[in-house]
Amino acid sequence: MTRSPTRIALERLRRHPLAILGGVILFLLYLSAIFADFIAPYHYDHESRMNSYNPPTRLHFFDEEGRFHLRPFIYPYSYEFDKFYQRVYKEDRTRPYPLKLLCKGDEYRLLGIFKTNYHLFGVDEGARFYLLGADSRGRDLFSRLLYGGRVSLSIGLVGCLITFILGMTIGGISGYLGGKVDNLIMRLCEMVMMIPGFYLMLALRAAFPPELSSVQVYLLIVVILSFIGWAGMARVVRGMVLSIRETEFVLAARAQGVKDLSIIFRHILPNLLSYVIVSLTLSIPGYILGESALSLLGLGIQDPHASWGNLLAEAMNIAQIKFHPWILTPGLFIFVTVMAFNFLGDGLRDAFDPKAIAGRVRF
């Protein structure tokens, strides 16, 4: 029985537990980002200054009299100032608030289409449920992390898509045509690659006016990161095309009078997809870290809009980390996402290794 290389690669991928784990984590992260409006108990800009740096809310199953409750509940927090004028929060155990599923809250449009105000979970008005604590303005950090995931996770995908199009197109044309065209394109790639990427990001971002909206800033960051990343892919694709263009099926297409662009896009580049998929998977973390670095420095997505980078900006104050350690949670999300992409990329690289697949094809 003949097994296709794709089927063999998928079988090898299933035997890579870290790759499967990374894929599951990424699936859950992207799913939570898509349905952030529904999952998050509050809007990303819903603030309560009276709950500044509220600690993570504790869930209870036993009340003050020791009775067990099937439905978890919380106690609202009140605070007082210590001798250093720092807020000290404590639970007000006079009234419990049960945690509800499909609770009414801030109004939003599900998937940008359906207008509703139902959220996956929440509590009644009079208390606020901070699953991961609150920031300096009393906004729910868990909700802002979900909304921020939309920006940080999508920038990696959109940026890599643009890099994929530019790198494949330019590298394919350069490798197939060769000669002066190849020489000119490769010198251009080398010029882009020799510029330090982070400083180029800062220079390009600083060249644009500061009064841009968050949507415009988002698009600019995508363009900047893609401009940095396409050159490396183009060089690798060009080298692979140089070897493929002399194969028999390419020579046959050329002998039949097929146009050069058709040969490049219909016959040569599809043979590079396995490599490109692995390469893009391993490069997405770079885009996420690039956006986070810009937002952390105040050059990316601006408050009140959320991204993992600008959420981590509060952690630049060492004193705040000491008293409110939960503000480091965005850094944990970035770390987990980067590691998940690396695990998945390593698994895909091993699974689509042509030498390993060639040795396992059976008839």
URNORBEL-V820758 format. One record per residue. N is the residue number from 1. RES is the residue in three letters. SS is DSSP state (2 for helix, 1 for strand, 0 for the rest). PHI is phi in whole degrees, -180 to 180 (999 if undefined). OMEGA is omega in whole degrees, -180 to 180 (none if undefined). Layout:
# URNORBEL-V820758
n = {N;N}
res = {RES;RES}
ss = {SS;SS}
phi = {PHI;PHI}
omega = {OMEGA;OMEGA}
This chain:
# URNORBEL-V820758
n = {1;2;3;4;5;6;7;8;9;10;11;12;13;14;15;16;17;18;19;20;21;22;23;24;25;26;27;28;29;30;31;32;33;34;35;36;37;38;39;40;41;42;43;44;45;46;47;48;49;50;51;52;53;54;55;56;57;58;59;60;61;62;63;64;65;66;67;68;69;70;71;72;73;74;75;76;77;78;79;80;81;82;83;84;85;86;87;88;89;90;91;92;93;94;95;96;97;98;99;100;101;102;103;104;105;106;107;108;109;110;111;112;113;114;115;116;117;118;119;120;121;122;123;124;125;126;127;128;129;130;131;132;133;134;135;136;137;138;139;140;141;142;143;144;145;146;147;148;149;150;151;152;153;154;155;156;157;158;159;160;161;162;163;164;165;166;167;168;169;170;171;172;173;174;175;176;177;178;179;180;181;182;183;184;185;186;187;188;189;190;191;192;193;194;195;196;197;198;199;200;201;202;203;204;205;206;207;208;209;210;211;212;213;214;215;216;217;218;219;220;221;222;223;224;225;226;227;228;229;230;231;232;233;234;235;236;237;238;239;240;241;242;243;244;245;246;247;248;249;250;251;252;253;254;255;256;257;258;259;260;261;262;263;264;265;266;267;268;269;270;271;272;273;274;275;276;277;278;279;280;281;282;283;284;285;286;287;288;289;290;291;292;293;294;295;296;297;298;299;300;301;302;303;304;305;306;307;308;309;310;311;312;313;314;315;316;317;318;319;320;321;322;323;324;325;326;327;328;329;330;331;332;333;334;335;336;337;338;339;340;341;342;343;344;345;346;347;348;349;350;351;352;353;354;355;356;357;358;359;360;361;362;363}
res = {MET;THR;ARG;SER;PRO;THR;ARG;ILE;ALA;LEU;GLU;ARG;LEU;ARG;ARG;HIS;PRO;LEU;ALA;ILE;LEU;GLY;GLY;VAL;ILE;LEU;PHE;LEU;LEU;TYR;LEU;SER;ALA;ILE;PHE;ALA;ASP;PHE;ILE;ALA;PRO;TYR;HIS;TYR;ASP;HIS;GLU;SER;ARG;MET;ASN;SER;TYR;ASN;PRO;PRO;THR;ARG;LEU;HIS;PHE;PHE;ASP;GLU;GLU;GLY;ARG;PHE;HIS;LEU;ARG;PRO;PHE;ILE;TYR;PRO;TYR;SER;TYR;GLU;PHE;ASP;LYS;PHE;TYR;GLN;ARG;VAL;TYR;LYS;GLU;ASP;ARG;THR;ARG;PRO;TYR;PRO;LEU;LYS;LEU;LEU;CYS;LYS;GLY;ASP;GLU;TYR;ARG;LEU;LEU;GLY;ILE;PHE;LYS;THR;ASN;TYR;HIS;LEU;PHE;GLY;VAL;ASP;GLU;GLY;ALA;ARG;PHE;TYR;LEU;LEU;GLY;ALA;ASP;SER;ARG;GLY;ARG;ASP;LEU;PHE;SER;ARG;LEU;LEU;TYR;GLY;GLY;ARG;VAL;SER;LEU;SER;ILE;GLY;LEU;VAL;GLY;CYS;LEU;ILE;THR;PHE;ILE;LEU;GLY;MET;THR;ILE;GLY;GLY;ILE;SER;GLY;TYR;LEU;GLY;GLY;LYS;VAL;ASP;ASN;LEU;ILE;MET;ARG;LEU;CYS;GLU;MET;VAL;MET;MET;ILE;PRO;GLY;PHE;TYR;LEU;MET;LEU;ALA;LEU;ARG;ALA;ALA;PHE;PRO;PRO;GLU;LEU;SER;SER;VAL;GLN;VAL;TYR;LEU;LEU;ILE;VAL;VAL;ILE;LEU;SER;PHE;ILE;GLY;TRP;ALA;GLY;MET;ALA;ARG;VAL;VAL;ARG;GLY;MET;VAL;LEU;SER;ILE;ARG;GLU;THR;GLU;PHE;VAL;LEU;ALA;ALA;ARG;ALA;GLN;GLY;VAL;LYS;ASP;LEU;SER;ILE;ILE;PHE;ARG;HIS;ILE;LEU;PRO;ASN;LEU;LEU;SER;TYR;VAL;ILE;VAL;SER;LEU;THR;LEU;SER;ILE;PRO;GLY;TYR;ILE;LEU;GLY;GLU;SER;ALA;LEU;SER;LEU;LEU;GLY;LEU;GLY;ILE;GLN;ASP;PRO;HIS;ALA;SER;TRP;GLY;ASN;LEU;LEU;ALA;GLU;ALA;MET;ASN;ILE;ALA;GLN;ILE;LYS;PHE;HIS;PRO;TRP;ILE;LEU;THR;PRO;GLY;LEU;PHE;ILE;PHE;VAL;THR;VAL;MET;ALA;PHE;ASN;PHE;LEU;GLY;ASP;GLY;LEU;ARG;ASP;ALA;PHE;ASP;PRO;LYS;ALA;ILE;ALA;GLY;ARG;VAL;ARG;PHE}
ss = {0;0;0;0;2;2;2;2;2;2;2;2;2;2;0;0;2;2;2;2;2;2;2;2;2;2;2;2;2;2;2;2;2;2;0;2;2;2;2;0;0;0;0;0;0;0;0;0;2;2;2;0;0;0;0;0;0;0;0;1;1;1;0;0;0;0;0;1;1;1;1;1;1;1;1;1;1;1;1;1;1;0;0;0;0;0;1;1;1;1;1;1;1;1;1;1;1;1;0;1;1;1;1;1;1;1;1;1;1;1;0;0;0;1;1;1;1;1;1;1;1;1;0;0;0;0;0;0;0;0;0;0;0;1;0;0;0;0;0;1;2;2;2;2;2;2;2;2;2;2;2;2;2;2;2;2;2;2;2;2;2;2;2;2;2;2;2;2;2;2;2;2;2;2;2;2;2;0;2;2;2;2;2;2;2;2;2;2;2;2;2;2;2;0;0;0;2;2;2;2;2;2;2;2;2;2;0;0;0;0;0;0;0;2;2;2;2;2;2;2;2;2;2;2;2;2;2;2;2;2;2;2;2;2;2;2;2;2;2;2;2;2;2;2;0;0;0;2;2;2;2;2;2;2;2;0;0;0;0;2;2;2;2;2;2;2;2;2;2;2;2;2;2;2;2;2;2;2;2;2;2;2;2;2;2;2;2;2;2;2;2;2;2;2;2;2;0;0;0;0;0;0;0;0;0;0;0;2;2;2;2;2;2;2;2;2;0;2;2;2;2;2;2;0;2;2;2;2;2;2;2;2;2;2;2;2;2;2;2;2;2;2;2;2;2;2;2;2;2;2;2;0;0;2;2;2;2;2;0;0;0;0;0}
phi = {999;-83;-115;-73;-59;-65;-65;-63;-63;-66;-64;-67;-66;-66;-92;-111;-61;-67;-66;-64;-62;-61;-64;-65;-61;-66;-60;-67;-65;-69;-65;-68;-70;-65;-103;-60;-59;-80;-74;-68;-71;-136;-69;-64;-111;-80;-116;-144;-59;-71;-112;-59;55;-63;-68;-55;-76;-86;-90;-122;-120;-119;-85;-65;-93;83;-81;-86;-119;-65;-91;-64;-141;-128;-112;-67;-103;-124;-141;-142;-96;-88;-68;-98;60;-99;-70;-116;-88;-145;-76;-93;-88;-77;-145;-84;-122;-70;-80;-112;-92;51;-91;-76;-159;-64;-78;-157;-114;-67;58;74;-122;-92;-84;-156;-132;-91;-121;-58;-151;169;-130;-68;-61;116;-145;-125;-103;-107;-62;-117;91;-121;-92;-66;-107;74;-91;-67;-68;-62;-63;-69;-66;-66;-66;-65;-62;-59;-75;-65;-77;-74;-61;-62;-69;-66;-62;-68;-64;-66;-61;-60;-65;-67;-63;-66;-67;-68;-65;-65;-65;-64;-70;-78;-76;64;63;-66;-62;-61;-63;-66;-66;-67;-66;-64;-61;-65;-65;-69;-72;-79;-83;-57;-61;-66;-69;-66;-59;-63;-66;-66;-66;-70;-76;-96;-62;-76;-89;-69;-73;-64;-64;-65;-63;-58;-64;-65;-62;-60;-64;-63;-65;-68;-63;-76;-91;-72;-64;-63;-66;-61;-66;-68;-61;-59;-64;-72;-67;-57;-82;-75;-65;-98;-76;-66;-69;-72;-63;-67;-65;-65;-66;-83;86;-68;-67;-58;-63;-66;-63;-64;-87;-103;-119;-92;-61;-58;-75;-102;-63;-62;-66;-65;-61;-64;-62;-67;-61;-77;-94;-58;-55;-63;-70;-64;-67;-65;-64;-63;-65;-64;-67;-63;-86;85;-106;-108;-65;-101;-61;-87;-64;-108;-144;-63;-69;-75;-68;-80;-61;-65;-77;-71;-91;-60;-64;-67;-65;-63;-89;-134;-65;-68;-72;-84;-56;-56;-64;-66;-64;-63;-61;-63;-65;-63;-65;-64;-64;-66;-62;-65;-64;-63;-65;-65;-63;-69;-70;-97;-63;-62;-67;-68;-67;-61;-75;-110;-68;-123;-120}
omega = {-178;176;-179;177;179;179;177;180;179;177;178;180;179;178;179;-171;-180;177;177;178;178;179;179;179;-180;178;-179;179;180;178;179;177;180;-178;-178;-180;-177;-176;-177;180;-178;172;-176;-179;178;-174;175;-174;179;-179;179;-179;174;-180;177;-177;180;174;-179;172;179;179;-177;-180;177;179;-179;178;177;179;179;180;179;170;177;-179;168;-176;172;-177;175;-176;177;180;173;179;175;-176;174;-178;173;-172;-180;-178;176;176;-178;176;-175;171;-177;-178;178;-179;-179;-180;-179;176;180;-177;179;-175;-171;-179;-179;176;178;178;-175;179;180;178;180;176;-175;176;177;-178;180;-177;-180;180;-178;178;-174;-179;177;177;-177;-177;179;179;-179;176;178;178;179;177;177;-179;-173;-179;-178;178;178;-178;-178;179;179;177;178;177;178;-178;-178;-177;-180;-177;-177;179;179;179;-179;-177;-177;-177;180;176;-177;179;179;-179;-179;-178;-180;177;177;177;-180;178;179;-176;-178;178;179;-172;-176;180;176;176;-179;-178;-179;180;-179;-179;-179;-177;-175;-175;180;177;-179;178;178;178;178;-179;180;180;178;-180;-178;-179;178;179;180;-169;-171;-173;-180;179;-179;-180;-180;179;179;180;179;179;179;179;-177;-174;179;179;-172;-176;176;178;178;179;179;-180;179;177;178;-178;-176;-178;178;177;-178;-171;-178;-174;-174;-174;177;178;-179;-172;-179;178;-175;180;178;-179;-180;179;-180;-177;-180;178;178;178;179;179;178;177;-180;179;179;-180;178;180;179;-179;-178;180;-174;174;14;178;-172;164;-177;179;-178;172;-179;-177;180;-179;177;177;-176;-179;179;178;-179;-176;-177;-174;-178;178;175;-177;177;177;177;178;178;-179;-179;-179;-180;179;180;177;179;177;-180;179;177;179;179;180;178;-176;-177;176;-174;180;-180;180;-179;179;-177;179;-178;179;none}
